[in-house]
Amino acid sequence: MTSTSTPPGLARFNVLEEPAALAALHEACASTAWAARLLAARPYATVDELYTASDSATADLTAADLEQAMSGHPPIGRPKPGDPTSAREQRGMAGASEELKAEMLELNLAYQDRFGHVFLICATGRTGEQMRDALKERIGNAPEQEREIVRTELGRINRIRLARLVEEDA
């Protein structure tokens, strides 16, 4: 049995004043172009429609837009102080050994030197070791290949953050 009514969290998002909706979208993704696309397509009838719009906007981000989106993400192992979102997403590093944290710092710096931006991975549900292994594997990628992996990871992160936005209670 399917419901034809819009979920309450999505309905709330649909009617937010533009500045508030834009601020909420910027919490999900730092790309101005991405947020503008999602804002312009409101209202959304279903959460899947919102996800599809997000996926499309993410796929269309220019290199500069992608850089802007990544600027909103702290390095793995160093969530932004006082930011519950980055702390929650990077929970897999919370109990990591000092050795693993030191190794991640070294790898993050090497990655940033190589690609010019933070290592971006959808950290939700991953252990510190899994993130380290992914970083070790991806640091050898060609820049073009890595940019597309980053785009895919950003899309996953955006979906998780949008889900939180539209499923939150008032």
Steps between C-alpha positions, in 0.01 A plus 500: 500500500650834400421834648435798277572756770836670526696393813481767773872582499500544123181709514671724759805537274280582200341798675807642676574861415773513236782619734419225754477234227830616352666488843366146556633390161840658571511290818471195274743617229722809478453535123299811413415358155369174651288685757361739238394210277320323783338820619375586149336157458281527810243379589585130503217246509718218634835453669612298196429804283725706728774234482474488120534880484801479733664227292446700181635821656804313635569343159491846340740672742794667330852448635469831687159399643647169613787684672246722676303194613814335636593813694212419734652168603770466768780245460419146613608463860460870572128585513417866543492585873143548614356360175276204585459409131869447428547328838209263427618428146855432613398285797715218359812699592383583854644187659802474270841438651751784518703314235204491260423867565864593431500287183178666381649844560806408292289347223257795500791742456652290220161477327445875534848567356424272205145611417472847657194420713389290795450127464124467467327176584153417624625411848161400641513139610871455421771412750820699529687211339259491205546873444880465526499214250283699258732798531806282434330352194373830359818704547644324195208596273534731205354845583210458253410159646521632854278799416224263385539285814474818708184596309348158576595522869359854520173375352478232772571754773244742357230229501572412865491865602182568301336200666580655837362835384165367381451227760565716806212568731387859523 
